[in-house]
Amino acid sequence: MQPDHDTLIVGAGFSGIGSAILLDKAGLGDYLIVEAGDGPGGTWYWNTYPGIAVDIPSFSYQFSFEQSADWSRTYAPGRELRAYAEHCVDKYGVRSRIRFGTKVLGAAFDEAHDLWRVQLDSGDEVTARFLINASGVLTIPKLPDIDGVDSFAGITMHTARWDHGQDLTGKRVAIVGTGASAVQVIPEIAPIVASLTVFQRTPIWCFPKADLPISRTARWAMRVPGGKSVQRLVSQAYVELTFPLAAHYFTVNPMARKMSDVGKAYLRKQVDDPVVRAKLTPRYAVGCKRPGFHNTYLSTFNRDNVALVTDPIEKVTGSGVVTTDGRSHDVDVLILATGFKVMDTDSVPTYPVSGVGGQSLARFWDENRLQAYEGVSVPGFPNMFTVFGPYGYVGSSYFALIEAQGHHIVRCLDRARRRGATRVEVTREANDRFFASMLRKRHRQIFWQDSCKLANSYYFDKNGDVPLRPASTVEAYWSSRRFPLDDYMFV
Ligand SMILES: Cc1cc2nc3c(=O)[nH]c(=O)nc-3n(C[C@H](O)[C@H](O)[C@H](O)COP(=O)(O)OP(=O)(O)OC[C@H]3O[C@@H](n4cnc5c(N)ncnc54)[C@H](O)[C@@H]3O)c2cc1C
């Protein structure tokens, strides 16, 4: 039986787009991308809240083979990332092979025919020899587990589904959560609302950001031959030093220990009221949790119309938020900056997957802990590859991850083509070896400090594992080009 396509890619975020481009470059262009949204860009399509921008310099947050000289700032706003996604799907001829507005409901491996049967919400079934899961990790908005949150009579919105039809001017607004999205939204809306009440469970370390408009001279320099590459090299070195090297080599490179002092000094400089400052000071070490980068987040708490509430929320009522001290905070708008379901077995992937013998991927991970060979493949799930699987991401720019994982996948598919193989499956031994090496190396990471228990960090899964790859970007890049293809069975 011939499948409808060689490859089906789930998701047209940058992982899906990047995988598609790499498949085309390798001459493996018979693919279909299925995307729930009506446009490409994933994160940058869905998240449009005021103030959204990258916190990795734009020179690094882009494909190495498609470097833009048009970013308006060193940290581009979200709309430019979305435009960049549109540009990439058009320039590389990917758009016509994306089926927008269609959700994958489930995928099952058909062992008799060595292909995936993928169910769509349109009622169709699509078959493909190979399945690339690019459904993202920060994809499914997480609603807070607060009593009565559905009973609020005013406007409720999650940051990941911002309702631009609502004008917040002059309104009494509450925001629940102080994670990375809240850090960007709060300074943006505080000047226009009547009052902003921020409900904080765990404070975030916030650092200044060298967020500058890109000058004409810099833009010109990027257009001269080699200019963009130099800029990227400098930016990559900065990202590498401050993210993967600081996090994964913490015991040998304790640079991050100094960061708590830097963070506290910044807080002292930015926040006038010592009581508010104390509330905003994290009790956990820098690195346990994703920090924020913003030049006006902390100083926003100096405003008269902004209140920081740290008493736990008891419930939400029709008129607002009630805290455990019995106070009722009446508001017109409730903003949920409560993040995403991350690394939950029912959120990665975002749809049920069943492999050999009908085994569920969620169940495999539930019983065996999150694991994937090189962050890409799981034994028992042939012909399936994930761009952002457990232990794939080192913590630098996602684009480095996408390109490394994409190369891994292309190497497998290329060998399958050359051998006429219809079934490609990572061996259990290779997967066990890789997982053991991840666990062996993790002791040097930043996440195992005692105070991380206080961080409420989404880095930790329910087993207390942090499924980030304890490696540098260079190591991950090198592995994707050098892992032994004999770690896979080609049948
Ligand atoms: C607010 C926010 C800010 C961020 N800022 C940064 C940053 O500064 N730097 C950084 O490195 N990373 C950042 N990230 C992480 C960001 O998610 C990644 O950088 C990158 O965009 C992930 O790309 P992706 O394609 O893997 O996933 P996504 O961008 O999440 O794309 C996944 C796509 O799959 C689609 N999809 C999911 N399930 C299905 C299904 N069942 N059927 C059909 N389609 C489906 C979704 O609709 C989505 O379009 C941020 C994330 C968020 C949410």
The ligand as a MOL file (V3000), in Angstrom:
LIG
                    3D

  0  0  0     0  0            999 V3000
M  V30 BEGIN CTAB
M  V30 COUNTS 53 58 0 0 0
M  V30 BEGIN ATOM
M  V30 1 C 5.3580 33.7150 24.4840 0
M  V30 2 C 6.5490 32.9290 24.0490 0
M  V30 3 C 7.7750 33.5570 23.8960 0
M  V30 4 C 8.8840 32.8270 23.5040 0
M  V30 5 N 10.0790 33.4530 23.3770 0
M  V30 6 C 11.1640 32.7390 22.9950 0
M  V30 7 C 12.4300 33.3520 22.8520 0
M  V30 8 O 12.5700 34.5290 23.0910 0
M  V30 9 N 13.4830 32.6000 22.4790 0
M  V30 10 C 13.3580 31.2560 22.2260 0
M  V30 11 O 14.3480 30.6150 21.8840 0
M  V30 12 N 12.1560 30.6780 22.3260 0
M  V30 13 C 11.0760 31.3610 22.7120 0
M  V30 14 N 9.8810 30.7380 22.8560 0
M  V30 15 C 9.7720 29.3200 22.5480 0
M  V30 16 C 9.1700 29.1030 21.1490 0
M  V30 17 O 8.0600 28.3100 21.3390 0
M  V30 18 C 10.1930 28.4860 20.2440 0
M  V30 19 O 11.2590 29.3870 20.0870 0
M  V30 20 C 9.7030 28.1220 18.8390 0
M  V30 21 O 8.9060 29.1270 18.2790 0
M  V30 22 C 9.0120 26.7880 18.8570 0
M  V30 23 O 8.7000 26.4460 17.5370 0
M  V30 24 P 7.9240 25.0880 17.2380 0
M  V30 25 O 7.6450 25.0840 15.7990 0
M  V30 26 O 8.6900 23.9480 17.8090 0
M  V30 27 O 6.6120 25.1660 18.1010 0
M  V30 28 P 5.4040 26.1880 17.9740 0
M  V30 29 O 5.8750 27.5030 17.5740 0
M  V30 30 O 4.6360 26.0590 19.2400 0
M  V30 31 O 4.5480 25.6150 16.7730 0
M  V30 32 C 3.8180 24.4330 16.8840 0
M  V30 33 C 2.6920 24.4820 15.8970 0
M  V30 34 O 2.0580 23.2210 15.8780 0
M  V30 35 C 0.6800 23.4200 15.7700 0
M  V30 36 N 0.0160 22.2590 16.3600 0
M  V30 37 C 0.1680 21.7870 17.6160 0
M  V30 38 N -0.5880 20.6900 17.7780 0
M  V30 39 C -1.2230 20.4780 16.6060 0
M  V30 40 C -2.1510 19.5070 16.1780 0
M  V30 41 N -2.5570 18.5200 16.9800 0
M  V30 42 N -2.6140 19.5820 14.9150 0
M  V30 43 C -2.1830 20.5690 14.0790 0
M  V30 44 N -1.3070 21.5170 14.4420 0
M  V30 45 C -0.8450 21.4730 15.6930 0
M  V30 46 C 0.3980 24.6720 16.5670 0
M  V30 47 O -0.7910 25.2850 16.1360 0
M  V30 48 C 1.6310 25.4930 16.2590 0
M  V30 49 O 1.4100 26.3430 15.1790 0
M  V30 50 C 8.7600 31.4390 23.2540 0
M  V30 51 C 7.5290 30.8200 23.4270 0
M  V30 52 C 6.4400 31.5480 23.8260 0
M  V30 53 C 5.1230 30.8300 23.9870 0
M  V30 END ATOM
M  V30 BEGIN BOND
M  V30 1 1 1 2
M  V30 2 1 2 3
M  V30 3 2 2 52
M  V30 4 2 3 4
M  V30 5 1 4 5
M  V30 6 1 4 50
M  V30 7 2 5 6
M  V30 8 1 6 7
M  V30 9 1 6 13
M  V30 10 2 7 8
M  V30 11 1 7 9
M  V30 12 1 9 10
M  V30 13 2 10 11
M  V30 14 1 10 12
M  V30 15 2 12 13
M  V30 16 1 13 14
M  V30 17 1 14 15
M  V30 18 1 14 50
M  V30 19 1 15 16
M  V30 20 1 16 17
M  V30 21 1 16 18
M  V30 22 1 18 19
M  V30 23 1 18 20
M  V30 24 1 20 21
M  V30 25 1 20 22
M  V30 26 1 22 23
M  V30 27 1 23 24
M  V30 28 2 24 25
M  V30 29 1 24 26
M  V30 30 1 24 27
M  V30 31 1 27 28
M  V30 32 2 28 29
M  V30 33 1 28 30
M  V30 34 1 28 31
M  V30 35 1 31 32
M  V30 36 1 32 33
M  V30 37 1 33 34
M  V30 38 1 33 48
M  V30 39 1 34 35
M  V30 40 1 35 36
M  V30 41 1 35 46
M  V30 42 1 36 37
M  V30 43 1 36 45
M  V30 44 2 37 38
M  V30 45 1 38 39
M  V30 46 1 39 40
M  V30 47 2 39 45
M  V30 48 1 40 41
M  V30 49 2 40 42
M  V30 50 1 42 43
M  V30 51 2 43 44
M  V30 52 1 44 45
M  V30 53 1 46 47
M  V30 54 1 46 48
M  V30 55 1 48 49
M  V30 56 2 50 51
M  V30 57 1 51 52
M  V30 58 1 52 53
M  V30 END BOND
M  V30 END CTAB
M  END
